[in-house]
Amino acid sequence: MSIIENVKKIKEEIAMAALACGRSPEDILLCAATKMNDSTNVRQAIAAGVDCCGENRVQELTQKLTDNAYEGAPVHFIGHLQTNKVRQVVGKVDLIQSVDSLRLLEAIDKEAARQNLIQDILLEVNVGQEESKSGFDLEEVPEICEKISDFSHIHVRGLMAIPPISHFSGENRKFFQKIYDLSVDITAKKYDNVWVDILSMGMSGDFADAIACGSTMVRVGTAIFGLRNYG
C-alpha cells in the first residue's frame, strides 16, 4: 500500500477507536514518525493528511528543514535530545515531546531565552520504569511541575510516554491509564506554566488502546512508511 493509502487506513482506525470509547475522532492527532524517511516520503505523508511530523534525530531534522520537507504541517521532536544539540532544535520545532530531565529543561529554557521565544514541550515519563528508556519517573513529575514556573521561556503542554513493547492487545492499557491519571492530577493542581492538553501516547501497534485511555496524539511510523531498514 502507498503512504497515502496507509494514512487513510490509520485515520479510519483512529476514528473507530475514538468512537468505540465515546470520543470524537477530531480529538486525536496523528503524528507521523518520520525517522529514516526522506523528504519525499515526508511530503507524501503531509499531503495524505497527517496532523504533524515527529523527528527522532537532530541531523535528520536539520536536513529536512533545509529541504522544506515539513511545509504544510507542524514538526515535533520526539527522540532523545542531548543538551549539546538543544540549539539546533529550540525554535525550529513546534513541540519538543521528549523532555526527560531537569538538565534538559534548563538547557531548553536558556536557549529559548536567547532566542526570545517560548518553547512548547511535553514531559516524557518512563512509565514502565525501563532502564533502557529515558524519562521522568511517575513520582517525579509533580515535583518537576512545581519547578516549571522557574522557566519563563518554556510552556509545558502535556505528557509523552513510550510503554514497554506489548506482545498482545490490551497489554499496555495499564501504562496508558497511569499517564492519563497523572494528567488528571496535574490539571487539578493548576501548576503555573503547565497546561495538560496533549497526551502523546500510542504507536503503530497499540494506538487503539492508547486512545481508549485518553491519548490525544498517536505517533505512527511503521504503519505509515513500512518497516525501517536499519542496515
VOROLO-689155 format. One record per residue (C-alpha): residue in three letters; residue number from 0; x, y, z. Coordinates in pm, 1 decimal. Example, Ala and Ser with C-alpha at 12.3 -4.5 7.8 and 13.67 -1.06 7.14 Angstrom:
! VOROLO-689155
('ALA', 0, (1230.0, -450.0, 780.0))
('SER', 1, (1367.0, -106.0, 714.0))
***
This chain:
! VOROLO-689155
('MET', 0, (0.0, 0.0, 0.0))
('SER', 1, (111.6, 356.9, -63.7))
('ILE', 2, (176.5, 614.9, 206.3))
('ILE', 3, (-148.4, 788.6, 111.6))
('GLU', 4, (-344.5, 463.8, 145.0))
('ASN', 5, (-172.9, 382.4, 475.1))
('VAL', 6, (-256.2, 722.6, 624.8))
('LYS', 7, (-618.7, 688.7, 517.0))
('LYS', 8, (-639.9, 344.0, 678.2))
('ILE', 9, (-481.1, 462.3, 1002.9))
('LYS', 10, (-712.0, 762.5, 1026.1))
('GLU', 11, (-1008.6, 530.5, 982.6))
('GLU', 12, (-873.7, 307.4, 1261.2))
('ILE', 13, (-820.0, 611.9, 1484.6))
('ALA', 14, (-1177.8, 719.5, 1420.8))
('MET', 15, (-1312.8, 373.2, 1505.7))
('ALA', 16, (-1105.3, 357.4, 1824.6))
('ALA', 17, (-1227.7, 701.0, 1931.0))
('LEU', 18, (-1593.5, 627.9, 1862.5))
('ALA', 19, (-1566.0, 294.2, 2043.9))
('CYS', 20, (-1486.0, 474.1, 2368.1))
('GLY', 21, (-1725.7, 764.6, 2318.2))
('ARG', 22, (-1471.1, 1016.2, 2196.5))
('SER', 23, (-1462.1, 1235.4, 1889.2))
('PRO', 24, (-1210.3, 1132.3, 1619.5))
('GLU', 25, (-1122.2, 1501.6, 1579.0))
('ASP', 26, (-976.8, 1497.7, 1931.9))
('ILE', 27, (-689.6, 1265.5, 1834.0))
('LEU', 28, (-397.1, 1389.3, 1624.7))
('LEU', 29, (-187.7, 1166.1, 1401.3))
('CYS', 30, (184.6, 1236.8, 1428.7))
('ALA', 31, (388.7, 1071.9, 1152.5))
('ALA', 32, (713.4, 936.5, 1299.8))
('THR', 33, (943.3, 1019.7, 1009.1))
('LYS', 34, (1272.9, 869.1, 1130.6))
('MET', 35, (1481.1, 727.8, 843.4))
('ASN', 36, (1234.7, 853.0, 583.3))
('ASP', 37, (1345.3, 1101.1, 321.1))
('SER', 38, (1188.5, 1434.3, 236.3))
('THR', 39, (980.7, 1281.5, -43.9))
('ASN', 40, (812.3, 1039.8, 195.8))
('VAL', 41, (752.7, 1316.9, 446.9))
('ARG', 42, (584.9, 1531.5, 182.5))
('GLN', 43, (364.5, 1239.9, 82.4))
('ALA', 44, (254.9, 1184.4, 442.1))
('ILE', 45, (169.5, 1553.4, 481.1))
('ALA', 46, (-23.3, 1550.9, 154.5))
('ALA', 47, (-211.5, 1244.5, 281.7))
('GLY', 48, (-333.6, 1439.2, 584.1))
('VAL', 49, (-115.5, 1363.4, 887.2))
('ASP', 50, (-154.0, 1629.1, 1155.4))
('CYS', 51, (216.6, 1670.5, 1228.8))
('CYS', 52, (556.0, 1509.4, 1175.0))
('GLY', 53, (777.2, 1378.9, 1453.7))
('GLU', 54, (1152.3, 1358.6, 1407.4))
('ASN', 55, (1385.2, 1148.0, 1624.3))
('ARG', 56, (1726.9, 1265.1, 1512.7))
('VAL', 57, (1866.6, 1617.4, 1506.8))
('GLN', 58, (2067.5, 1555.4, 1190.5))
('GLU', 59, (1758.9, 1437.0, 1002.1))
('LEU', 60, (1553.9, 1726.9, 1137.0))
('THR', 61, (1812.0, 1978.1, 1017.9))
('GLN', 62, (1837.5, 1821.7, 672.5))
('LYS', 63, (1463.5, 1805.0, 619.7))
('LEU', 64, (1417.2, 2161.6, 741.1))
('THR', 65, (1672.2, 2266.8, 479.4))
('ASP', 66, (1467.6, 2075.1, 220.8))
('ASN', 67, (1142.8, 2241.1, 341.3))
('ALA', 68, (1013.2, 1886.4, 379.5))
('TYR', 69, (769.3, 1974.0, 659.1))
('GLU', 70, (591.8, 2251.8, 471.0))
('GLY', 71, (221.0, 2231.7, 543.2))
('ALA', 72, (243.1, 2056.9, 882.3))
('PRO', 73, (387.0, 2126.3, 1228.4))
('VAL', 74, (707.9, 1944.0, 1316.1))
('HIS', 75, (780.9, 1792.7, 1656.6))
('PHE', 76, (1098.3, 1648.6, 1803.8))
('ILE', 77, (1019.0, 1307.9, 1955.4))
('GLY', 78, (1360.6, 1146.7, 2008.4))
('HIS', 79, (1615.3, 1165.1, 2287.4))
('LEU', 80, (1760.7, 1516.5, 2286.9))
('GLN', 81, (2113.3, 1580.1, 2413.2))
('THR', 82, (2173.4, 1914.1, 2580.3))
('ASN', 83, (2456.8, 1997.5, 2338.6))
('LYS', 84, (2208.6, 1981.7, 2048.4))
('VAL', 85, (1934.6, 2194.5, 2202.5))
('ARG', 86, (2031.1, 2497.6, 1993.2))
('GLN', 87, (1954.8, 2302.2, 1674.7))
('VAL', 88, (1601.7, 2217.1, 1791.5))
('VAL', 89, (1464.9, 2505.2, 2001.0))
('GLY', 90, (1275.3, 2747.5, 1782.0))
('LYS', 91, (1292.6, 2506.4, 1489.1))
('VAL', 92, (1008.3, 2279.1, 1602.0))
('ASP', 93, (657.5, 2347.2, 1725.4))
('LEU', 94, (684.6, 2099.8, 2012.1))
('ILE', 95, (962.9, 1907.1, 2186.6))
('GLN', 96, (790.4, 1593.1, 2311.2))
('SER', 97, (1084.0, 1418.1, 2475.3))
('VAL', 98, (1196.5, 1640.1, 2763.8))
('ASP', 99, (1327.9, 1384.4, 3007.9))
('SER', 100, (1542.6, 1561.5, 3268.5))
('LEU', 101, (1576.3, 1878.8, 3471.1))
('ARG', 102, (1910.5, 1944.1, 3299.8))
('LEU', 103, (1742.5, 1936.7, 2960.6))
('LEU', 104, (1466.8, 2167.8, 3083.5))
('GLU', 105, (1729.9, 2417.4, 3193.6))
('ALA', 106, (1911.7, 2398.6, 2859.4))
('ILE', 107, (1591.5, 2446.6, 2657.3))
('ASP', 108, (1483.0, 2741.4, 2870.9))
('LYS', 109, (1824.0, 2906.4, 2836.4))
('GLU', 110, (1826.3, 2867.9, 2457.5))
('ALA', 111, (1464.7, 2981.9, 2424.6))
('ALA', 112, (1550.8, 3292.0, 2628.5))
('ARG', 113, (1846.2, 3358.9, 2398.9))
('GLN', 114, (1609.6, 3343.0, 2101.5))
('ASN', 115, (1341.8, 3543.1, 2286.8))
('LEU', 116, (1069.4, 3284.4, 2237.4))
('ILE', 117, (852.6, 3041.4, 2433.0))
('GLN', 118, (919.0, 2676.0, 2352.2))
('ASP', 119, (628.5, 2432.4, 2389.3))
('ILE', 120, (730.6, 2098.6, 2538.9))
('LEU', 121, (597.8, 1772.0, 2677.0))
('LEU', 122, (742.6, 1594.3, 2978.9))
('GLU', 123, (847.0, 1241.4, 2888.6))
('VAL', 124, (750.4, 984.2, 3150.4))
('ASN', 125, (928.1, 649.1, 3181.4))
('VAL', 126, (602.5, 482.8, 3272.4))
('GLY', 127, (740.2, 127.7, 3252.4))
('GLN', 128, (1047.8, 215.1, 3463.0))
('GLU', 129, (1273.4, 61.6, 3198.2))
('GLU', 130, (1645.4, 119.1, 3236.9))
('SER', 131, (1686.5, 134.1, 2858.6))
('LYS', 132, (1449.8, 430.9, 2826.6))
('SER', 133, (1477.9, 790.2, 2933.2))
('GLY', 134, (1210.9, 994.7, 3104.7))
('PHE', 135, (1094.0, 1107.5, 3444.9))
('ASP', 136, (959.6, 854.2, 3692.3))
('LEU', 137, (587.9, 892.1, 3757.1))
('GLU', 138, (656.7, 1007.0, 4112.6))
('GLU', 139, (895.4, 1278.5, 3990.8))
('VAL', 140, (652.5, 1456.6, 3761.1))
('PRO', 141, (458.2, 1659.8, 4021.9))
('GLU', 142, (787.7, 1786.3, 4166.1))
('ILE', 143, (906.2, 1886.3, 3818.7))
('CYS', 144, (576.0, 2063.7, 3754.0))
('GLU', 145, (636.5, 2267.5, 4070.2))
('LYS', 146, (965.4, 2388.3, 3920.6))
('ILE', 147, (826.5, 2482.3, 3578.3))
('SER', 148, (730.0, 2829.8, 3698.6))
('ASP', 149, (1106.1, 2899.7, 3724.0))
('PHE', 150, (1139.5, 2856.3, 3346.7))
('SER', 151, (985.6, 3161.6, 3183.2))
('HIS', 152, (1064.8, 3053.2, 2828.2))
('ILE', 153, (908.7, 2706.8, 2844.6))
('HIS', 154, (542.9, 2608.9, 2827.5))
('VAL', 155, (451.0, 2254.2, 2929.8))
('ARG', 156, (166.1, 2129.9, 2711.4))
('GLY', 157, (135.0, 1778.5, 2849.1))
('LEU', 158, (295.2, 1437.3, 2877.1))
('MET', 159, (457.1, 1181.4, 2646.0))
('ALA', 160, (521.4, 814.8, 2717.3))
('ILE', 161, (660.9, 505.2, 2546.5))
('PRO', 162, (547.9, 197.1, 2740.7))
('PRO', 163, (721.9, -140.5, 2717.7))
('ILE', 164, (685.0, -338.5, 2396.1))
('SER', 165, (349.4, -516.3, 2411.1))
('HIS', 166, (300.9, -873.0, 2292.4))
('PHE', 167, (-79.1, -876.6, 2277.5))
('SER', 168, (-367.6, -631.2, 2251.6))
('GLY', 169, (-453.7, -451.5, 2574.3))
('GLU', 170, (-124.8, -527.3, 2748.4))
('ASN', 171, (-21.6, -162.7, 2766.8))
('ARG', 172, (-353.2, -19.4, 2883.3))
('LYS', 173, (-233.7, -19.4, 3244.2))
('PHE', 174, (56.6, 207.1, 3146.6))
('PHE', 175, (-157.6, 439.8, 2936.2))
('GLN', 176, (-405.4, 464.1, 3222.2))
('LYS', 177, (-127.2, 567.7, 3461.2))
('ILE', 178, (-33.3, 855.8, 3230.8))
('TYR', 179, (-394.6, 964.2, 3199.3))
('ASP', 180, (-443.4, 953.4, 3578.9))
('LEU', 181, (-125.2, 1157.7, 3622.3))
('SER', 182, (-254.3, 1416.6, 3374.7))
('VAL', 183, (-578.5, 1449.8, 3572.1))
('ASP', 184, (-381.0, 1503.9, 3892.2))
('ILE', 185, (-157.9, 1767.3, 3729.5))
('THR', 186, (-457.1, 1952.3, 3586.0))
('ALA', 187, (-631.9, 1956.5, 3924.1))
('LYS', 188, (-327.5, 2112.3, 4094.5))
('LYS', 189, (-311.9, 2400.2, 3842.7))
('TYR', 190, (64.8, 2441.9, 3830.8))
('ASP', 191, (194.1, 2767.9, 3687.0))
('ASN', 192, (301.5, 2742.1, 3322.8))
('VAL', 193, (168.4, 2385.9, 3289.9))
('TRP', 194, (-133.1, 2315.2, 3071.4))
('VAL', 195, (-203.2, 1948.7, 3001.1))
('ASP', 196, (-390.4, 1945.8, 2671.8))
('ILE', 197, (-167.6, 1689.7, 2496.1))
('LEU', 198, (-117.6, 1325.3, 2590.4))
('SER', 199, (119.9, 1176.0, 2334.7))
('MET', 200, (97.9, 800.8, 2372.6))
('GLY', 201, (35.4, 510.1, 2142.6))
('MET', 202, (229.7, 391.1, 1837.7))
('SER', 203, (168.0, 163.7, 1538.8))
('GLY', 204, (94.1, -148.0, 1743.7))
('ASP', 205, (-106.6, -7.9, 2034.5))
('PHE', 206, (-259.6, 328.1, 1945.3))
('ALA', 207, (-618.1, 197.4, 1977.9))
('ASP', 208, (-550.7, 105.5, 2341.4))
('ALA', 209, (-388.2, 444.8, 2399.6))
('ILE', 210, (-692.0, 624.0, 2257.6))
('ALA', 211, (-920.7, 422.0, 2485.5))
('CYS', 212, (-715.6, 552.1, 2778.7))
('GLY', 213, (-724.4, 919.7, 2679.1))
('SER', 214, (-442.2, 974.1, 2430.0))
('THR', 215, (-479.4, 1291.7, 2224.3))
('MET', 216, (-187.1, 1221.0, 1991.3))
('VAL', 217, (-56.2, 894.8, 1848.2))
('ARG', 218, (289.1, 860.2, 1693.5))
('VAL', 219, (287.3, 624.6, 1396.6))
('GLY', 220, (584.4, 537.0, 1178.3))
('THR', 221, (591.8, 177.5, 1057.9))
('ALA', 222, (220.7, 161.4, 975.9))
('ILE', 223, (260.4, 468.2, 752.4))
('PHE', 224, (601.6, 418.0, 593.6))
('GLY', 225, (665.1, 45.4, 632.1))
('LEU', 226, (948.0, -128.9, 816.0))
('ARG', 227, (1267.2, 73.5, 851.0))
('ASN', 228, (1590.2, -60.0, 704.1))
('TYR', 229, (1847.7, -21.8, 980.5))
('GLY', 230, (2114.3, -184.3, 766.2))
***
